Amino acid sequence: MKPLAELDARGVRSLLFDLDETLTTGGKLTAGAYAALEKLHAAGRRTIAVTGRPAGWCDHIARMWPVDAVVGENGAFYFYFADGKLRKRFADDDATRAAKRGRLDAIATKILHTVPGSALASDQAYRETDLAIDYCEDVAPLPLESAERIAALMREAGLTARVSSIHVNGWFGDYDKLAMTRCLFQERFAMDLDKANREIAYVGDSPNDAPMFAFFANSVGVANVRRFAGRLSNEPKFVTQASAGAGFAELVAHLLQP
């Protein structure tokens, strides 16, 4: 991972960003990080949250934050607010989502029994598509080996699984953050993501960001990404000096430099 100073910010017109411990710090959205996001958006740059957080959160973010869109639940959908209305685009139709949700309860029960100390994520009730198991947000922190065990149990049950900085998320389907971001850029902005790659920066902090780290030439990890050293299938190309929200603000300052 190269220092952020080596990222050529000329021509970067869009910033895609993870939320937990990338924009937030210790689970809180700081004034500095939010101000940086607002400043970037006001400067005419496209801002898009790309997160594992639930539909309920994404509804609020799309409506009220300085963002152009939100990709949520690790790529299950994108939301955007336009002409006074919230617009939603899901990977699966309503009936398919309902059928899949019904199969997740039994998988959750097995995982919670097998991995003591884990729990359903507190935001599970607001999710449309996936199962989120908490390993360090509202429970006593478990080692990363426990998170990997949860992911393995999900995969044994036929789920796609990703480890984030706080949860392990599992879902039926082969979509991910990158696949839905492709749909968003094609359908909302009439842009081919491959051709526009160097016009976009992505910033994250954990293994579920690996597809984005691999794809984008301007992929960035906030400094706390080093926590997952050896556990990332693909590392970001660049890394900030500061962690979490302060690292996000550092990246924004770099993108807006004259």
N, C-alpha and C positions, 0 to 999 in steps of 0.2 A: 504494500500500500504506500503510495507516494504522498508527500505532504500536500495539503490543500493548495498551497501557493503555486504548485506546478499545474493546476487545472487551468486551462485556457478558457476563460469565461466569455470571450468574445463570441457573439452569436447564440449564446444560450438564452432562449426565450421562454422556457417552461421549467418549473421546478415541481417534481413529484416528491412527496415526502411521507414517510411513515409517521405515526403518532407517538406511541408509547416509548419513552426514553430516547426519542429522536427529537420530536417537537416538545414533549413534556419532560419534566425533571422530577424524579421521585414521585411520579403519578400526578404532578401538578403542572398546569399550563402557566408558565411565568409571564409576567408583563413584557419582559425583554424578548422572549421568543414570539409571542403574539404580535408585538409591535414590528418585529422583523418581517413576519408574514404579511402584515398589513402594508408595510412599506414596499415590499416586493410587488404585491398586487397593484398598489397605487401607481407603481412605476410602469405598469402595462405588461408585466410578465404574467404568464399563465401559471396558476397555482392549483395543484391537485393533490388532495390527501389520498394516500393509498395505504389501507390499513386492514388489520384483522378484526377491528372493532365492529359492533353489531349495527344492524339496520337502524335501530332506534337512535343510536348516536349519530349515524351518518345523515339521517333526516335533519337533525338539528344543525350539524356542521354545514350541510349543503345550503340550508336556508339562511344561516346567520353569520357564517364566517366569511372572510375575504378569500373565497376559493371559487374556481370555475367548475369544479366537479369533485366528487368523492367516489373512489373505488373502495368497496367495503367487504367485510367477511372474506378476506384473502382472495378476492376476485369473483365473488358470487354475483355482483351487481355493480352498476354505477348509478349515482344520483346526481342531478344538477338542478339548479333553481333558475327559471327563466320566465319572463313575462308574468311574474307573480305566482307561478305554480312550481311545485316540486315535481320533477320528472324522474321516473324510475325505469331502469333497464336491467332485467335479471338474466342470468345465463339459462335458467330453467323456467318453465311456465308454472303457474300457480299449483296445478294438480301434481306435478312432479315434485315440487318443493314440499308439498304437504305429505306426500308418500314417503319421501326421504326422511323428513323430520320424525315421522312415526317410528322409524327404525333406530334412531339415535339413542333413545332412552335406555334400551337394554345394554347397548355398548357402554354408555356412561356408568351404569350400575356395576358392570364388570370391572371397569377401570378403577372406580373409587374403592372397590373391594380389594383390588390387587395392589394398588399403590397407596399405602396409608399416608395420610396427611394431605392428599390431593382433594380437591373439591370442585364442584361445578363453578364456573366463573360467575361472579355476581351479576354480570350483564347477559347471562344466558337467556333470560326471559325476553330480551329485546332482539334476539337473533332470528333470522328468517331461514337460514340454510345450514348452519354448522353446529358442531359441538365444541365448546370451549372448556377445557379443564385448567383450573388455576393451580400453578405450582409455586407461585411466590408473590402474588398480588395481595390477596386478602387472607392467605394462609401463611403459617410459618414457612419461611423459604426452604424449599427442597433442593437437593443438589441437582445439577444438570443431568446427571445419570438418571434421576427419576423422571425428568422431563422426556428424556430419550426413551425410557421404558414406556411411558404413556403413549408416545408417538408410535412405538413398535406395536403396542396393543391395538391402536387404531388401525394400523396397516393390516394387521392380522384379520381384522373385522371387515376389511375391504374399503377402508376410508383412505383418502389422501390426507396426509398429516404434515403439519408444519409447527415448528417450535418458535415461539416469539420470546420477547424478553420477559413476559409475565404468564402467558398461557401456552397450552398446546391445543391447536385447532385441528379438527378433523371434519371432512365432508365427503359425500359421495359425488364423484365427478373428477374430471381431469383438468378443470380450469385452475388458474392461479392469478396472482396479481398481474403478471405480465400479459396473460391472455386477455383479461378484461381491459387492461390499459390499451391494448391494440384495438379492441372494439370501440372504446371510448374515442380514441383519436381518429379512427376512420369514420365513425358515425356522427360524432359531435363536431369535429374540427376538420373533417375531410382531409386528413393527413395520414400518410403511410409512415408507420413508426420506424421502419427500417431506414427509409430515406431521411427522416427527420431526427435520427438518433443523436447527432451532435448538437442539435438545437435544444436538447432536453438534459437536465440533470436529475438524478435520483439520489435521495439521502435516506439511510436507514441504519439499523443497529443490530440485527439479529438474523438467525438462520432462515426465517421465512422471507427475508429480503434477498436471498441468494439468487433467484432467477433474475431479479432486477439488477443486482450487482453485476451479473454475468453479461447481461444484454447491453446495458448503457455504457457508452464510452466515458461518460461523465458521471459515473457512479461514485458516491461518497458515503463513507461511514463516519458517524460521530464517534469520538474517541472511545466511548464505552463499547464499541463493537469488538474491541480487543478481548472482552470478557469471553467471547465465543471462539477464540483462537483455536484452530484445529477442528472446529465443529461446523465450519462454513464450507459448503460445497463449492462456493465461489466467493471470493473476497471483493470488497469494493476497490476501485482503482485508486481512490484518494481517501485520506482520513483527516479529520479536523484535529486541532490541538485540544479543544475543549470538548467536554462530554455533553450529551443530551441537549436540552434547549439552548444552552450557551454555544454548543457546537453548531446547532441549526442557525443561530444568529450570526455566527462566524462565517458560515457558508453564504448566507444572504449578503453580508457585507462584501464578501469576495465577488459575488455575482454582480453587485451594483457598483463596483469600483469603476471610475472613469476609464 
